[in-house]
């Protein structure tokens, strides 16, 4: 079955992972009307991957490859969106594996509820886990009140928590943000531009900013039984602890102030407390301890950038 969806997939130097993802998509029995792969690689291996995938996908799915005009997950997605034609836009990463009926269940959820602006899949290896006492206490302080669960919420200074997967929950669960690892949006719900220019490179929090803007007027939900496995791949952006730490703070601050409008001194106090908690929690692992100095340096550069911008 072909559904009126334009899928946009950014990729860079991951031809093998992309091939597995598209092969997984071809086994779904449901295919988007358009599949646009925006490639930031120096080589063009992904072009051949898309050509081969096009032959496997259902007849009627127009799959094509485009060279990235500018590098970055958000900017490549924006480039892809600019040439889409369908009433729904689907973002997914180049390193996921679809479980049976995933796409059909996502499509059933969003197509049957006109109030839904966006829906995402459940990532089976990245989901909300019941927090321990220290985390529950911090969540309470960040949120300002106690909740039985903070799953799928955006609390305090733009702290985005994953959705949870429990058998007593319905198939479609309301959430406050969507992960672009695998999410379908109604085109008319999307802002223009889709992603803010501040989200460059790895583009941390670009999905939080987008879904919060959409969620201001539309409902958002997690299709709990539509499942994917995120076979997260290594990359230079993940290896540089200082750059990642800097981007995390700068981008979180942007979402906190520009998207959520939280500019009070109390919001900044919560941001400081959250960053301190994150750094302290990272010391529990040997890898976190090794990266501590680099992360502190990145946070210091982020604070400098925030102060200069103000």
FENSULHU-V681948 format. One record per residue. N is the residue number from 0. PHI is phi as a letter, one per 20 degrees, with the letter a starting at -180 (* if undefined). PSI is psi in radians with two decimals (none if undefined). Layout:
n,phi,psi
N,PHI,PSI
N,PHI,PSI
//
This chain:
n,phi,psi
0,*,2.35
1,e,2.27
2,d,2.61
3,f,1.15
4,c,2.39
5,d,2.03
6,e,2.32
7,c,2.13
8,c,1.95
9,e,2.52
10,b,2.77
11,a,2.02
12,l,0.66
13,c,0.80
14,g,-0.71
15,f,-0.80
16,f,-0.74
17,f,-0.72
18,g,-0.76
19,f,-0.71
20,f,-0.82
21,f,-0.56
22,f,-0.70
23,f,-0.70
24,f,-0.70
25,f,-0.33
26,e,0.01
27,f,-0.53
28,n,-0.15
29,c,2.28
30,c,2.60
31,f,2.70
32,f,-0.54
33,c,2.48
34,c,2.02
35,d,2.01
36,d,2.06
37,d,1.97
38,d,2.13
39,e,0.20
40,f,2.66
41,f,-0.71
42,e,3.01
43,d,0.64
44,f,-0.63
45,f,-0.48
46,f,-0.75
47,f,-0.64
48,f,-0.79
49,f,-0.70
50,f,-0.74
51,f,-0.67
52,f,-0.61
53,g,-0.61
54,f,-0.46
55,e,-0.51
56,f,2.81
57,g,2.53
58,g,2.27
59,o,-0.21
60,e,2.02
61,e,1.75
62,d,2.26
63,b,2.82
64,d,2.48
65,c,2.43
66,f,2.32
67,f,2.29
68,f,-0.60
69,b,2.51
70,e,2.60
71,p,2.42
72,g,-0.84
73,f,-0.75
74,f,-0.60
75,f,-0.65
76,f,-0.74
77,f,-0.74
78,f,-0.76
79,f,-0.76
80,g,-0.60
81,f,-0.33
82,d,0.15
83,f,2.75
84,c,-0.16
85,e,2.78
86,f,-0.13
87,c,2.48
88,d,2.25
89,d,2.09
90,d,2.27
91,b,2.71
92,e,2.88
93,e,0.17
94,c,0.69
95,d,2.76
96,c,2.19
97,e,2.31
98,e,2.82
99,g,2.36
100,m,0.19
101,g,-0.94
102,f,-0.71
103,g,-0.70
104,f,-0.67
105,f,-0.80
106,f,-0.74
107,f,-0.68
108,f,-0.86
109,f,-0.55
110,f,-0.36
111,e,-0.12
112,c,1.75
113,f,-0.21
114,e,-0.19
115,e,2.14
116,e,-0.40
117,a,2.67
118,b,2.50
119,c,2.94
120,e,2.78
121,e,2.15
122,e,1.92
123,f,-0.47
124,d,0.21
125,b,1.58
126,b,2.91
127,f,2.31
128,d,2.49
129,g,2.11
130,f,2.67
131,f,3.13
132,g,-0.80
133,f,-0.77
134,f,-0.73
135,g,-0.69
136,f,-0.77
137,f,-0.77
138,g,-0.73
139,f,-0.80
140,f,-0.70
141,f,-0.69
142,e,-0.47
143,n,-0.08
144,b,2.77
145,e,2.52
146,c,2.63
147,f,-0.53
148,b,2.48
149,d,0.19
150,f,2.37
151,m,0.14
152,e,2.83
153,c,1.92
154,d,2.77
155,l,-2.35
156,e,1.04
157,m,0.84
158,e,1.93
159,e,2.16
160,d,2.44
161,f,2.72
162,f,2.81
163,d,2.79
164,c,1.75
165,c,2.53
166,f,-0.36
167,e,-0.04
168,e,2.68
169,f,3.00
170,f,-0.58
171,d,2.04
172,d,2.19
173,f,2.43
174,c,3.01
175,d,-0.16
176,b,2.77
177,c,2.47
178,e,2.20
179,f,0.06
180,g,-0.61
181,a,1.68
182,b,2.41
183,d,2.27
184,d,2.61
185,f,2.34
186,g,-0.74
187,f,-0.17
188,e,-0.28
189,f,2.45
190,f,2.95
191,c,1.96
192,f,2.80
193,f,-0.78
194,c,2.41
195,f,2.58
196,f,-0.35
197,f,-0.40
198,e,1.67
199,d,2.92
200,l,-2.22
201,f,-0.43
202,m,0.72
203,g,2.36
204,m,0.07
205,f,-0.58
206,f,-0.59
207,f,-0.82
208,f,-0.79
209,f,-0.88
210,f,-0.55
211,f,-0.67
212,f,-0.76
213,f,-0.73
214,f,-0.25
215,f,-0.40
216,c,-0.30
217,c,2.80
218,e,2.60
219,c,2.62
220,b,2.79
221,d,2.17
222,e,1.61
223,f,-0.57
224,e,0.04
225,e,1.86
226,d,2.52
227,c,2.76
228,d,2.21
229,e,1.78
230,e,1.15
231,g,2.25
232,e,2.61
233,f,2.79
234,a,2.83
235,f,-0.60
236,f,-0.44
237,e,-0.41
238,f,-0.46
239,e,1.68
240,f,-0.64
241,f,-0.80
242,f,-0.69
243,f,-0.73
244,f,-0.70
245,f,-0.83
246,f,-0.70
247,g,-0.82
248,f,-0.78
249,f,-0.81
250,f,-0.64
251,f,-0.75
252,g,-0.69
253,f,-0.82
254,f,-0.73
255,g,-0.80
256,e,-0.74
257,e,-0.53
258,e,-0.85
259,e,-0.29
260,m,0.53
261,e,1.73
262,c,0.07
263,f,2.72
264,g,-0.52
265,f,-0.57
266,f,-0.70
267,f,-0.60
268,f,-0.69
269,f,-0.68
270,f,-0.78
271,f,-0.77
272,f,-0.71
273,f,-0.76
274,f,-0.68
275,f,-0.74
276,f,-0.75
277,f,-0.76
278,f,-0.72
279,f,-0.73
280,f,-0.57
281,f,-0.37
282,f,-0.16
283,f,-0.35
284,d,2.69
285,f,-0.66
286,f,-0.69
287,f,-0.69
288,f,-0.69
289,f,-0.60
290,e,0.02
291,g,-0.83
292,f,-0.75
293,f,-0.75
294,f,-0.71
295,f,-0.70
296,f,-0.73
297,f,-0.73
298,f,-0.67
299,f,-0.73
300,f,-0.65
301,f,-0.74
302,f,-0.72
303,f,-0.74
304,f,-0.71
305,f,-0.77
306,f,-0.74
307,f,-0.66
308,f,-0.49
309,f,none
//
